[in-house]
Amino acid sequence: MVADPIYPEEKLEHTFVRYIVPVPINLKIWCIVSHRSGETEDDFIADLAFGTKCYGLKAGAPSMPERAAKYNRLLKIQPN
């Protein structure tokens, strides 16, 4: 399988991303949502990765607060 990174704040408007992500998934291409430099504690990309059933989330090591926020959000939204 091929992985296709999705950088929502760089490539597309957030409202448009949800329509784009299913396309590669339907073509059996793994999508990975990734953060970019200049990170903030905004955890939107965790919701995007989970909600669109992406293969993964690339947010780096959770040693920095802005990265930990994304992993903490995944823990909150995962099904029990």
mmCIF file of the N, C-alpha and C atoms, coordinates in Angstrom:
data_MODEL
# 
_entry.id   MODEL 
# 
loop_
_atom_site.group_PDB 
_atom_site.id 
_atom_site.type_symbol 
_atom_site.label_atom_id 
_atom_site.label_alt_id 
_atom_site.label_comp_id 
_atom_site.label_asym_id 
_atom_site.label_entity_id 
_atom_site.label_seq_id 
_atom_site.pdbx_PDB_ins_code 
_atom_site.Cartn_x 
_atom_site.Cartn_y 
_atom_site.Cartn_z 
_atom_site.occupancy 
_atom_site.B_iso_or_equiv 
_atom_site.pdbx_formal_charge 
_atom_site.auth_seq_id 
_atom_site.auth_comp_id 
_atom_site.auth_asym_id 
_atom_site.auth_atom_id 
_atom_site.pdbx_PDB_model_num 
ATOM 1   N N  . MET A 1 1  ? 0.829   -1.185 0.000  1.00 0.00 ? 1  MET A N  1 
ATOM 2   C CA . MET A 1 1  ? 0.000   0.000  0.000  1.00 0.00 ? 1  MET A CA 1 
ATOM 3   C C  . MET A 1 1  ? 0.874   1.248  0.000  1.00 0.00 ? 1  MET A C  1 
ATOM 4   N N  . VAL A 1 2  ? 0.343   2.302  -0.534 1.00 0.00 ? 2  VAL A N  1 
ATOM 5   C CA . VAL A 1 2  ? 1.007   3.595  -0.599 1.00 0.00 ? 2  VAL A CA 1 
ATOM 6   C C  . VAL A 1 2  ? 0.383   4.502  0.449  1.00 0.00 ? 2  VAL A C  1 
ATOM 7   N N  . ALA A 1 3  ? 1.189   5.280  1.132  1.00 0.00 ? 3  ALA A N  1 
ATOM 8   C CA . ALA A 1 3  ? 0.669   6.242  2.102  1.00 0.00 ? 3  ALA A CA 1 
ATOM 9   C C  . ALA A 1 3  ? 0.637   7.624  1.463  1.00 0.00 ? 3  ALA A C  1 
ATOM 10  N N  . ASP A 1 4  ? -0.444  8.331  1.671  1.00 0.00 ? 4  ASP A N  1 
ATOM 11  C CA . ASP A 1 4  ? -0.616  9.668  1.113  1.00 0.00 ? 4  ASP A CA 1 
ATOM 12  C C  . ASP A 1 4  ? -0.821  10.641 2.262  1.00 0.00 ? 4  ASP A C  1 
ATOM 13  N N  . PRO A 1 5  ? 0.206   11.437 2.635  1.00 0.00 ? 5  PRO A N  1 
ATOM 14  C CA . PRO A 1 5  ? 0.027   12.364 3.757  1.00 0.00 ? 5  PRO A CA 1 
ATOM 15  C C  . PRO A 1 5  ? -0.940  13.486 3.419  1.00 0.00 ? 5  PRO A C  1 
ATOM 16  N N  . ILE A 1 6  ? -1.777  13.829 4.372  1.00 0.00 ? 6  ILE A N  1 
ATOM 17  C CA . ILE A 1 6  ? -2.718  14.929 4.226  1.00 0.00 ? 6  ILE A CA 1 
ATOM 18  C C  . ILE A 1 6  ? -2.300  16.018 5.201  1.00 0.00 ? 6  ILE A C  1 
ATOM 19  N N  . TYR A 1 7  ? -1.997  17.201 4.696  1.00 0.00 ? 7  TYR A N  1 
ATOM 20  C CA . TYR A 1 7  ? -1.645  18.352 5.520  1.00 0.00 ? 7  TYR A CA 1 
ATOM 21  C C  . TYR A 1 7  ? -2.765  19.373 5.369  1.00 0.00 ? 7  TYR A C  1 
ATOM 22  N N  . PRO A 1 8  ? -3.815  19.294 6.194  1.00 0.00 ? 8  PRO A N  1 
ATOM 23  C CA . PRO A 1 8  ? -4.989  20.128 5.947  1.00 0.00 ? 8  PRO A CA 1 
ATOM 24  C C  . PRO A 1 8  ? -4.722  21.620 5.966  1.00 0.00 ? 8  PRO A C  1 
ATOM 25  N N  . GLU A 1 9  ? -3.884  22.111 6.863  1.00 0.00 ? 9  GLU A N  1 
ATOM 26  C CA . GLU A 1 9  ? -3.672  23.550 6.932  1.00 0.00 ? 9  GLU A CA 1 
ATOM 27  C C  . GLU A 1 9  ? -2.794  24.061 5.804  1.00 0.00 ? 9  GLU A C  1 
ATOM 28  N N  . GLU A 1 10 ? -2.126  23.153 5.116  1.00 0.00 ? 10 GLU A N  1 
ATOM 29  C CA . GLU A 1 10 ? -1.257  23.568 4.020  1.00 0.00 ? 10 GLU A CA 1 
ATOM 30  C C  . GLU A 1 10 ? -1.945  23.435 2.671  1.00 0.00 ? 10 GLU A C  1 
ATOM 31  N N  . LYS A 1 11 ? -2.633  22.348 2.442  1.00 0.00 ? 11 LYS A N  1 
ATOM 32  C CA . LYS A 1 11 ? -3.154  22.050 1.119  1.00 0.00 ? 11 LYS A CA 1 
ATOM 33  C C  . LYS A 1 11 ? -4.564  22.573 0.864  1.00 0.00 ? 11 LYS A C  1 
ATOM 34  N N  . LEU A 1 12 ? -5.451  22.377 1.817  1.00 0.00 ? 12 LEU A N  1 
ATOM 35  C CA . LEU A 1 12 ? -6.870  22.594 1.539  1.00 0.00 ? 12 LEU A CA 1 
ATOM 36  C C  . LEU A 1 12 ? -7.588  23.259 2.701  1.00 0.00 ? 12 LEU A C  1 
ATOM 37  N N  . GLU A 1 13 ? -8.714  23.840 2.410  1.00 0.00 ? 13 GLU A N  1 
ATOM 38  C CA . GLU A 1 13 ? -9.591  24.325 3.464  1.00 0.00 ? 13 GLU A CA 1 
ATOM 39  C C  . GLU A 1 13 ? -10.116 23.121 4.249  1.00 0.00 ? 13 GLU A C  1 
ATOM 40  N N  . HIS A 1 14 ? -10.319 23.294 5.536  1.00 0.00 ? 14 HIS A N  1 
ATOM 41  C CA . HIS A 1 14 ? -10.770 22.188 6.387  1.00 0.00 ? 14 HIS A CA 1 
ATOM 42  C C  . HIS A 1 14 ? -12.102 21.610 5.917  1.00 0.00 ? 14 HIS A C  1 
ATOM 43  N N  . THR A 1 15 ? -13.009 22.459 5.447  1.00 0.00 ? 15 THR A N  1 
ATOM 44  C CA . THR A 1 15 ? -14.313 21.961 5.011  1.00 0.00 ? 15 THR A CA 1 
ATOM 45  C C  . THR A 1 15 ? -14.197 21.121 3.745  1.00 0.00 ? 15 THR A C  1 
ATOM 46  N N  . PHE A 1 16 ? -13.169 21.361 2.954  1.00 0.00 ? 16 PHE A N  1 
ATOM 47  C CA . PHE A 1 16 ? -12.979 20.613 1.721  1.00 0.00 ? 16 PHE A CA 1 
ATOM 48  C C  . PHE A 1 16 ? -12.262 19.288 1.959  1.00 0.00 ? 16 PHE A C  1 
ATOM 49  N N  . VAL A 1 17 ? -11.443 19.219 3.004  1.00 0.00 ? 17 VAL A N  1 
ATOM 50  C CA . VAL A 1 17 ? -10.649 18.018 3.289  1.00 0.00 ? 17 VAL A CA 1 
ATOM 51  C C  . VAL A 1 17 ? -11.547 16.797 3.472  1.00 0.00 ? 17 VAL A C  1 
ATOM 52  N N  . ARG A 1 18 ? -12.669 16.968 4.138  1.00 0.00 ? 18 ARG A N  1 
ATOM 53  C CA . ARG A 1 18 ? -13.523 15.803 4.405  1.00 0.00 ? 18 ARG A CA 1 
ATOM 54  C C  . ARG A 1 18 ? -14.093 15.188 3.126  1.00 0.00 ? 18 ARG A C  1 
ATOM 55  N N  . TYR A 1 19 ? -14.125 15.945 2.052  1.00 0.00 ? 19 TYR A N  1 
ATOM 56  C CA . TYR A 1 19 ? -14.574 15.394 0.772  1.00 0.00 ? 19 TYR A CA 1 
ATOM 57  C C  . TYR A 1 19 ? -13.430 14.755 -0.007 1.00 0.00 ? 19 TYR A C  1 
ATOM 58  N N  . ILE A 1 20 ? -12.217 15.201 0.239  1.00 0.00 ? 20 ILE A N  1 
ATOM 59  C CA . ILE A 1 20 ? -11.048 14.697 -0.483 1.00 0.00 ? 20 ILE A CA 1 
ATOM 60  C C  . ILE A 1 20 ? -10.528 13.388 0.109  1.00 0.00 ? 20 ILE A C  1 
ATOM 61  N N  . VAL A 1 21 ? -10.504 13.268 1.435  1.00 0.00 ? 21 VAL A N  1 
ATOM 62  C CA . VAL A 1 21 ? -9.892  12.114 2.100  1.00 0.00 ? 21 VAL A CA 1 
ATOM 63  C C  . VAL A 1 21 ? -10.507 10.787 1.664  1.00 0.00 ? 21 VAL A C  1 
ATOM 64  N N  . PRO A 1 22 ? -11.833 10.650 1.494  1.00 0.00 ? 22 PRO A N  1 
ATOM 65  C CA . PRO A 1 22 ? -12.371 9.348  1.078  1.00 0.00 ? 22 PRO A CA 1 
ATOM 66  C C  . PRO A 1 22 ? -11.912 8.867  -0.284 1.00 0.00 ? 22 PRO A C  1 
ATOM 67  N N  . VAL A 1 23 ? -11.489 9.768  -1.150 1.00 0.00 ? 23 VAL A N  1 
ATOM 68  C CA . VAL A 1 23 ? -11.077 9.370  -2.502 1.00 0.00 ? 23 VAL A CA 1 
ATOM 69  C C  . VAL A 1 23 ? -9.903  8.396  -2.468 1.00 0.00 ? 23 VAL A C  1 
ATOM 70  N N  . PRO A 1 24 ? -8.756  8.740  -1.863 1.00 0.00 ? 24 PRO A N  1 
ATOM 71  C CA . PRO A 1 24 ? -7.665  7.758  -1.828 1.00 0.00 ? 24 PRO A CA 1 
ATOM 72  C C  . PRO A 1 24 ? -8.005  6.527  -0.997 1.00 0.00 ? 24 PRO A C  1 
ATOM 73  N N  . ILE A 1 25 ? -8.800  6.692  0.056  1.00 0.00 ? 25 ILE A N  1 
ATOM 74  C CA . ILE A 1 25 ? -9.183  5.527  0.867  1.00 0.00 ? 25 ILE A CA 1 
ATOM 75  C C  . ILE A 1 25 ? -9.972  4.537  0.018  1.00 0.00 ? 25 ILE A C  1 
ATOM 76  N N  . ASN A 1 26 ? -10.886 5.026  -0.823 1.00 0.00 ? 26 ASN A N  1 
ATOM 77  C CA . ASN A 1 26 ? -11.651 4.140  -1.717 1.00 0.00 ? 26 ASN A CA 1 
ATOM 78  C C  . ASN A 1 26 ? -10.763 3.486  -2.769 1.00 0.00 ? 26 ASN A C  1 
ATOM 79  N N  . LEU A 1 27 ? -9.631  4.098  -3.061 1.00 0.00 ? 27 LEU A N  1 
ATOM 80  C CA . LEU A 1 27 ? -8.685  3.533  -4.023 1.00 0.00 ? 27 LEU A CA 1 
ATOM 81  C C  . LEU A 1 27 ? -7.615  2.665  -3.348 1.00 0.00 ? 27 LEU A C  1 
ATOM 82  N N  . LYS A 1 28 ? -7.833  2.355  -2.074 1.00 0.00 ? 28 LYS A N  1 
ATOM 83  C CA . LYS A 1 28 ? -6.919  1.513  -1.279 1.00 0.00 ? 28 LYS A CA 1 
ATOM 84  C C  . LYS A 1 28 ? -5.565  2.187  -1.048 1.00 0.00 ? 28 LYS A C  1 
ATOM 85  N N  . ILE A 1 29 ? -5.568  3.508  -0.948 1.00 0.00 ? 29 ILE A N  1 
ATOM 86  C CA . ILE A 1 29 ? -4.362  4.264  -0.608 1.00 0.00 ? 29 ILE A CA 1 
ATOM 87  C C  . ILE A 1 29 ? -4.502  4.707  0.843  1.00 0.00 ? 29 ILE A C  1 
ATOM 88  N N  . TRP A 1 30 ? -3.511  4.427  1.647  1.00 0.00 ? 30 TRP A N  1 
ATOM 89  C CA . TRP A 1 30 ? -3.555  4.799  3.056  1.00 0.00 ? 30 TRP A CA 1 
ATOM 90  C C  . TRP A 1 30 ? -3.308  6.291  3.195  1.00 0.00 ? 30 TRP A C  1 
ATOM 91  N N  . CYS A 1 31 ? -4.174  6.973  3.896  1.00 0.00 ? 31 CYS A N  1 
ATOM 92  C CA . CYS A 1 31 ? -3.995  8.402  4.170  1.00 0.00 ? 31 CYS A CA 1 
ATOM 93  C C  . CYS A 1 31 ? -3.480  8.576  5.585  1.00 0.00 ? 31 CYS A C  1 
ATOM 94  N N  . ILE A 1 32 ? -2.552  9.484  5.745  1.00 0.00 ? 32 ILE A N  1 
ATOM 95  C CA . ILE A 1 32 ? -1.998  9.816  7.052  1.00 0.00 ? 32 ILE A CA 1 
ATOM 96  C C  . ILE A 1 32 ? -2.157  11.321 7.234  1.00 0.00 ? 32 ILE A C  1 
ATOM 97  N N  . VAL A 1 33 ? -2.796  11.723 8.315  1.00 0.00 ? 33 VAL A N  1 
ATOM 98  C CA . VAL A 1 33 ? -2.930  13.143 8.614  1.00 0.00 ? 33 VAL A CA 1 
ATOM 99  C C  . VAL A 1 33 ? -1.688  13.554 9.382  1.00 0.00 ? 33 VAL A C  1 
ATOM 100 N N  . SER A 1 34 ? -1.099  14.672 8.982  1.00 0.00 ? 34 SER A N  1 
ATOM 101 C CA . SER A 1 34 ? 0.161   15.097 9.570  1.00 0.00 ? 34 SER A CA 1 
ATOM 102 C C  . SER A 1 34 ? 0.108   16.554 10.008 1.00 0.00 ? 34 SER A C  1 
ATOM 103 N N  . HIS A 1 35 ? 0.817   16.855 11.090 1.00 0.00 ? 35 HIS A N  1 
ATOM 104 C CA . HIS A 1 35 ? 0.977   18.239 11.524 1.00 0.00 ? 35 HIS A CA 1 
ATOM 105 C C  . HIS A 1 35 ? 2.082   18.884 10.689 1.00 0.00 ? 35 HIS A C  1 
ATOM 106 N N  . ARG A 1 36 ? 2.165   20.179 10.760 1.00 0.00 ? 36 ARG A N  1 
ATOM 107 C CA . ARG A 1 36 ? 3.224   20.902 10.057 1.00 0.00 ? 36 ARG A CA 1 
ATOM 108 C C  . ARG A 1 36 ? 4.007   21.725 11.065 1.00 0.00 ? 36 ARG A C  1 
ATOM 109 N N  . SER A 1 37 ? 5.067   22.358 10.621 1.00 0.00 ? 37 SER A N  1 
ATOM 110 C CA . SER A 1 37 ? 5.836   23.217 11.518 1.00 0.00 ? 37 SER A CA 1 
ATOM 111 C C  . SER A 1 37 ? 4.969   24.388 11.961 1.00 0.00 ? 37 SER A C  1 
ATOM 112 N N  . GLY A 1 38 ? 5.324   25.001 13.059 1.00 0.00 ? 38 GLY A N  1 
ATOM 113 C CA . GLY A 1 38 ? 4.508   26.069 13.604 1.00 0.00 ? 38 GLY A CA 1 
ATOM 114 C C  . GLY A 1 38 ? 3.280   25.529 14.298 1.00 0.00 ? 38 GLY A C  1 
ATOM 115 N N  . GLU A 1 39 ? 3.435   24.394 14.952 1.00 0.00 ? 39 GLU A N  1 
ATOM 116 C CA . GLU A 1 39 ? 2.315   23.709 15.592 1.00 0.00 ? 39 GLU A CA 1 
ATOM 117 C C  . GLU A 1 39 ? 1.678   24.545 16.697 1.00 0.00 ? 39 GLU A C  1 
ATOM 118 N N  . THR A 1 40 ? 0.410   24.251 16.940 1.00 0.00 ? 40 THR A N  1 
ATOM 119 C CA . THR A 1 40 ? -0.311  24.825 18.069 1.00 0.00 ? 40 THR A CA 1 
ATOM 120 C C  . THR A 1 40 ? -0.947  23.669 18.837 1.00 0.00 ? 40 THR A C  1 
ATOM 121 N N  . GLU A 1 41 ? -1.617  23.975 19.914 1.00 0.00 ? 41 GLU A N  1 
ATOM 122 C CA . GLU A 1 41 ? -2.308  22.932 20.676 1.00 0.00 ? 41 GLU A CA 1 
ATOM 123 C C  . GLU A 1 41 ? -3.681  22.605 20.098 1.00 0.00 ? 41 GLU A C  1 
ATOM 124 N N  . ASP A 1 42 ? -3.982  23.134 18.914 1.00 0.00 ? 42 ASP A N  1 
ATOM 125 C CA . ASP A 1 42 ? -5.231  22.811 18.236 1.00 0.00 ? 42 ASP A CA 1 
ATOM 126 C C  . ASP A 1 42 ? -5.228  21.325 17.893 1.00 0.00 ? 42 ASP A C  1 
ATOM 127 N N  . ASP A 1 43 ? -6.255  20.610 18.330 1.00 0.00 ? 43 ASP A N  1 
ATOM 128 C CA . ASP A 1 43 ? -6.291  19.154 18.137 1.00 0.00 ? 43 ASP A CA 1 
ATOM 129 C C  . ASP A 1 43 ? -7.191  18.731 16.984 1.00 0.00 ? 43 ASP A C  1 
ATOM 130 N N  . PHE A 1 44 ? -7.496  19.644 16.079 1.00 0.00 ? 44 PHE A N  1 
ATOM 131 C CA . PHE A 1 44 ? -8.368  19.338 14.951 1.00 0.00 ? 44 PHE A CA 1 
ATOM 132 C C  . PHE A 1 44 ? -7.876  18.150 14.129 1.00 0.00 ? 44 PHE A C  1 
ATOM 133 N N  . ILE A 1 45 ? -6.574  18.044 13.920 1.00 0.00 ? 45 ILE A N  1 
ATOM 134 C CA . ILE A 1 45 ? -6.090  16.963 13.050 1.00 0.00 ? 45 ILE A CA 1 
ATOM 135 C C  . ILE A 1 45 ? -6.352  15.588 13.651 1.00 0.00 ? 45 ILE A C  1 
ATOM 136 N N  . ALA A 1 46 ? -6.451  15.486 14.973 1.00 0.00 ? 46 ALA A N  1 
ATOM 137 C CA . ALA A 1 46 ? -6.811  14.208 15.598 1.00 0.00 ? 46 ALA A CA 1 
ATOM 138 C C  . ALA A 1 46 ? -8.243  13.839 15.234 1.00 0.00 ? 46 ALA A C  1 
ATOM 139 N N  . ASP A 1 47 ? -9.151  14.814 15.305 1.00 0.00 ? 47 ASP A N  1 
ATOM 140 C CA . ASP A 1 47 ? -10.542 14.573 14.908 1.00 0.00 ? 47 ASP A CA 1 
ATOM 141 C C  . ASP A 1 47 ? -10.638 14.225 13.426 1.00 0.00 ? 47 ASP A C  1 
ATOM 142 N N  . LEU A 1 48 ? -9.857  14.910 12.608 1.00 0.00 ? 48 LEU A N  1 
ATOM 143 C CA . LEU A 1 48 ? -9.862  14.649 11.170 1.00 0.00 ? 48 LEU A CA 1 
ATOM 144 C C  . LEU A 1 48 ? -9.387  13.229 10.870 1.00 0.00 ? 48 LEU A C  1 
ATOM 145 N N  . ALA A 1 49 ? -8.289  12.822 11.478 1.00 0.00 ? 49 ALA A N  1 
ATOM 146 C CA . ALA A 1 49 ? -7.754  11.478 11.246 1.00 0.00 ? 49 ALA A CA 1 
ATOM 147 C C  . ALA A 1 49 ? -8.741  10.407 11.701 1.00 0.00 ? 49 ALA A C  1 
ATOM 148 N N  . PHE A 1 50 ? -9.335  10.605 12.865 1.00 0.00 ? 50 PHE A N  1 
ATOM 149 C CA . PHE A 1 50 ? -10.270 9.615  13.399 1.00 0.00 ? 50 PHE A CA 1 
ATOM 150 C C  . PHE A 1 50 ? -11.574 9.601  12.612 1.00 0.00 ? 50 PHE A C  1 
ATOM 151 N N  . GLY A 1 51 ? -12.114 10.784 12.360 1.00 0.00 ? 51 GLY A N  1 
ATOM 152 C CA . GLY A 1 51 ? -13.412 10.891 11.694 1.00 0.00 ? 51 GLY A CA 1 
ATOM 153 C C  . GLY A 1 51 ? -13.415 10.417 10.258 1.00 0.00 ? 51 GLY A C  1 
ATOM 154 N N  . THR A 1 52 ? -12.302 10.537 9.573  1.00 0.00 ? 52 THR A N  1 
ATOM 155 C CA . THR A 1 52 ? -12.223 10.104 8.176  1.00 0.00 ? 52 THR A CA 1 
ATOM 156 C C  . THR A 1 52 ? -11.626 8.707  8.036  1.00 0.00 ? 52 THR A C  1 
ATOM 157 N N  . LYS A 1 53 ? -11.350 8.070  9.162  1.00 0.00 ? 53 LYS A N  1 
ATOM 158 C CA . LYS A 1 53 ? -10.799 6.706  9.178  1.00 0.00 ? 53 LYS A CA 1 
ATOM 159 C C  . LYS A 1 53 ? -9.466  6.621  8.439  1.00 0.00 ? 53 LYS A C  1 
ATOM 160 N N  . CYS A 1 54 ? -8.642  7.661  8.616  1.00 0.00 ? 54 CYS A N  1 
ATOM 161 C CA . CYS A 1 54 ? -7.310  7.632  8.020  1.00 0.00 ? 54 CYS A CA 1 
ATOM 162 C C  . CYS A 1 54 ? -6.469  6.543  8.658  1.00 0.00 ? 54 CYS A C  1 
ATOM 163 N N  . TYR A 1 55 ? -5.446  6.118  7.966  1.00 0.00 ? 55 TYR A N  1 
ATOM 164 C CA . TYR A 1 55 ? -4.558  5.074  8.453  1.00 0.00 ? 55 TYR A CA 1 
ATOM 165 C C  . TYR A 1 55 ? -3.829  5.508  9.715  1.00 0.00 ? 55 TYR A C  1 
ATOM 166 N N  . GLY A 1 56 ? -3.506  6.789  9.809  1.00 0.00 ? 56 GLY A N  1 
ATOM 167 C CA . GLY A 1 56 ? -2.761  7.226  10.978 1.00 0.00 ? 56 GLY A CA 1 
ATOM 168 C C  . GLY A 1 56 ? -2.691  8.723  11.131 1.00 0.00 ? 56 GLY A C  1 
ATOM 169 N N  . LEU A 1 57 ? -2.046  9.105  12.215 1.00 0.00 ? 57 LEU A N  1 
ATOM 170 C CA . LEU A 1 57 ? -1.816  10.506 12.545 1.00 0.00 ? 57 LEU A CA 1 
ATOM 171 C C  . LEU A 1 57 ? -0.331  10.662 12.819 1.00 0.00 ? 57 LEU A C  1 
ATOM 172 N N  . LYS A 1 58 ? 0.311   11.575 12.114 1.00 0.00 ? 58 LYS A N  1 
ATOM 173 C CA . LYS A 1 58 ? 1.731   11.850 12.333 1.00 0.00 ? 58 LYS A CA 1 
ATOM 174 C C  . LYS A 1 58 ? 1.825   13.166 13.097 1.00 0.00 ? 58 LYS A C  1 
ATOM 175 N N  . ALA A 1 59 ? 2.080   13.063 14.394 1.00 0.00 ? 59 ALA A N  1 
ATOM 176 C CA . ALA A 1 59 ? 2.145   14.267 15.221 1.00 0.00 ? 59 ALA A CA 1 
ATOM 177 C C  . ALA A 1 59 ? 3.445   14.343 16.012 1.00 0.00 ? 59 ALA A C  1 
ATOM 178 N N  . GLY A 1 60 ? 4.362   13.441 15.782 1.00 0.00 ? 60 GLY A N  1 
ATOM 179 C CA . GLY A 1 60 ? 5.638   13.475 16.490 1.00 0.00 ? 60 GLY A CA 1 
ATOM 180 C C  . GLY A 1 60 ? 5.543   12.915 17.896 1.00 0.00 ? 60 GLY A C  1 
ATOM 181 N N  . ALA A 1 61 ? 6.660   12.959 18.594 1.00 0.00 ? 61 ALA A N  1 
ATOM 182 C CA . ALA A 1 61 ? 6.713   12.447 19.969 1.00 0.00 ? 61 ALA A CA 1 
ATOM 183 C C  . ALA A 1 61 ? 5.876   13.339 20.876 1.00 0.00 ? 61 ALA A C  1 
ATOM 184 N N  . PRO A 1 62 ? 5.117   12.752 21.802 1.00 0.00 ? 62 PRO A N  1 
ATOM 185 C CA . PRO A 1 62 ? 4.231   13.554 22.650 1.00 0.00 ? 62 PRO A CA 1 
ATOM 186 C C  . PRO A 1 62 ? 4.953   14.283 23.780 1.00 0.00 ? 62 PRO A C  1 
ATOM 187 N N  . SER A 1 63 ? 6.216   14.617 23.604 1.00 0.00 ? 63 SER A N  1 
ATOM 188 C CA . SER A 1 63 ? 6.981   15.289 24.657 1.00 0.00 ? 63 SER A CA 1 
ATOM 189 C C  . SER A 1 63 ? 6.693   16.789 24.721 1.00 0.00 ? 63 SER A C  1 
ATOM 190 N N  . MET A 1 64 ? 6.117   17.339 23.674 1.00 0.00 ? 64 MET A N  1 
ATOM 191 C CA . MET A 1 64 ? 5.793   18.763 23.649 1.00 0.00 ? 64 MET A CA 1 
ATOM 192 C C  . MET A 1 64 ? 4.284   18.926 23.810 1.00 0.00 ? 64 MET A C  1 
ATOM 193 N N  . PRO A 1 65 ? 3.819   19.959 24.526 1.00 0.00 ? 65 PRO A N  1 
ATOM 194 C CA . PRO A 1 65 ? 2.378   20.119 24.786 1.00 0.00 ? 65 PRO A CA 1 
ATOM 195 C C  . PRO A 1 65 ? 1.521   20.173 23.528 1.00 0.00 ? 65 PRO A C  1 
ATOM 196 N N  . GLU A 1 66 ? 2.016   20.828 22.470 1.00 0.00 ? 66 GLU A N  1 
ATOM 197 C CA . GLU A 1 66 ? 1.208   20.924 21.252 1.00 0.00 ? 66 GLU A CA 1 
ATOM 198 C C  . GLU A 1 66 ? 1.040   19.566 20.570 1.00 0.00 ? 66 GLU A C  1 
ATOM 199 N N  . ARG A 1 67 ? 1.972   18.674 20.776 1.00 0.00 ? 67 ARG A N  1 
ATOM 200 C CA . ARG A 1 67 ? 1.849   17.321 20.222 1.00 0.00 ? 67 ARG A CA 1 
ATOM 201 C C  . ARG A 1 67 ? 1.014   16.441 21.137 1.00 0.00 ? 67 ARG A C  1 
ATOM 202 N N  . ALA A 1 68 ? 1.236   16.551 22.429 1.00 0.00 ? 68 ALA A N  1 
ATOM 203 C CA . ALA A 1 68 ? 0.474   15.760 23.400 1.00 0.00 ? 68 ALA A CA 1 
ATOM 204 C C  . ALA A 1 68 ? -1.017  16.051 23.287 1.00 0.00 ? 68 ALA A C  1 
ATOM 205 N N  . ALA A 1 69 ? -1.385  17.278 22.954 1.00 0.00 ? 69 ALA A N  1 
ATOM 206 C CA . ALA A 1 69 ? -2.798  17.646 22.827 1.00 0.00 ? 69 ALA A CA 1 
ATOM 207 C C  . ALA A 1 69 ? -3.493  16.793 21.769 1.00 0.00 ? 69 ALA A C  1 
ATOM 208 N N  . LYS A 1 70 ? -2.796  16.515 20.693 1.00 0.00 ? 70 LYS A N  1 
ATOM 209 C CA . LYS A 1 70 ? -3.385  15.706 19.620 1.00 0.00 ? 70 LYS A CA 1 
ATOM 210 C C  . LYS A 1 70 ? -3.591  14.259 20.063 1.00 0.00 ? 70 LYS A C  1 
ATOM 211 N N  . TYR A 1 71 ? -2.619  13.691 20.761 1.00 0.00 ? 71 TYR A N  1 
ATOM 212 C CA . TYR A 1 71 ? -2.755  12.314 21.246 1.00 0.00 ? 71 TYR A CA 1 
ATOM 213 C C  . TYR A 1 71 ? -3.802  12.220 22.351 1.00 0.00 ? 71 TYR A C  1 
ATOM 214 N N  . ASN A 1 72 ? -3.864  13.235 23.214 1.00 0.00 ? 72 ASN A N  1 
ATOM 215 C CA . ASN A 1 72 ? -4.888  13.246 24.259 1.00 0.00 ? 72 ASN A CA 1 
ATOM 216 C C  . ASN A 1 72 ? -6.284  13.299 23.650 1.00 0.00 ? 72 ASN A C  1 
ATOM 217 N N  . ARG A 1 73 ? -6.429  14.035 22.560 1.00 0.00 ? 73 ARG A N  1 
ATOM 218 C CA . ARG A 1 73 ? -7.734  14.092 21.879 1.00 0.00 ? 73 ARG A CA 1 
ATOM 219 C C  . ARG A 1 73 ? -8.103  12.730 21.319 1.00 0.00 ? 73 ARG A C  1 
ATOM 220 N N  . LEU A 1 74 ? -7.145  12.024 20.744 1.00 0.00 ? 74 LEU A N  1 
ATOM 221 C CA . LEU A 1 74 ? -7.435  10.672 20.242 1.00 0.00 ? 74 LEU A CA 1 
ATOM 222 C C  . LEU A 1 74 ? -7.894  9.755  21.349 1.00 0.00 ? 74 LEU A C  1 
ATOM 223 N N  . LEU A 1 75 ? -7.280  9.873  22.526 1.00 0.00 ? 75 LEU A N  1 
ATOM 224 C CA . LEU A 1 75 ? -7.699  9.046  23.654 1.00 0.00 ? 75 LEU A CA 1 
ATOM 225 C C  . LEU A 1 75 ? -9.126  9.365  24.081 1.00 0.00 ? 75 LEU A C  1 
ATOM 226 N N  . LYS A 1 76 ? -9.514  10.638 23.986 1.00 0.00 ? 76 LYS A N  1 
ATOM 227 C CA . LYS A 1 76 ? -10.874 11.038 24.380 1.00 0.00 ? 76 LYS A CA 1 
ATOM 228 C C  . LYS A 1 76 ? -11.941 10.550 23.406 1.00 0.00 ? 76 LYS A C  1 
ATOM 229 N N  . ILE A 1 77 ? -11.627 10.503 22.130 1.00 0.00 ? 77 ILE A N  1 
ATOM 230 C CA . ILE A 1 77 ? -12.656 10.187 21.127 1.00 0.00 ? 77 ILE A CA 1 
ATOM 231 C C  . ILE A 1 77 ? -12.675 8.715  20.722 1.00 0.00 ? 77 ILE A C  1 
ATOM 232 N N  . GLN A 1 78 ? -11.727 7.934  21.185 1.00 0.00 ? 78 GLN A N  1 
ATOM 233 C CA . GLN A 1 78 ? -11.722 6.515  20.806 1.00 0.00 ? 78 GLN A CA 1 
ATOM 234 C C  . GLN A 1 78 ? -12.901 5.805  21.455 1.00 0.00 ? 78 GLN A C  1 
ATOM 235 N N  . PRO A 1 79 ? -13.489 4.836  20.769 1.00 0.00 ? 79 PRO A N  1 
ATOM 236 C CA . PRO A 1 79 ? -14.596 4.086  21.357 1.00 0.00 ? 79 PRO A CA 1 
ATOM 237 C C  . PRO A 1 79 ? -14.092 3.195  22.492 1.00 0.00 ? 79 PRO A C  1 
ATOM 238 N N  . ASN A 1 80 ? -14.947 2.983  23.462 1.00 0.00 ? 80 ASN A N  1 
ATOM 239 C CA . ASN A 1 80 ? -14.558 2.147  24.618 1.00 0.00 ? 80 ASN A CA 1 
ATOM 240 C C  . ASN A 1 80 ? -14.595 0.684  24.292 1.00 0.00 ? 80 ASN A C  1 
# 
